Amino acid sequence: MKDEQGRDMARLGDTTDHGGRVIQAAQDLEHMGIHVALDEPGFTRASPDLP
């Protein structure tokens, strides 16, 4: 998914490129009502173990 400026973005629950899921996102940033993950150390985490 891309934001209005054409930058890649991921929302909480999205599937990652390597088959995991986004399980952590910013509490104060949403897109279409879903929290958005930040691409900075300590702000995003993905787990292939989640359904």
Secondary structure, 3 states (H helix, E strand, C coil): CECCCCCECEECCCECCCCCEECCCCCCCEECCEEEECCCCCCCCEECCCC
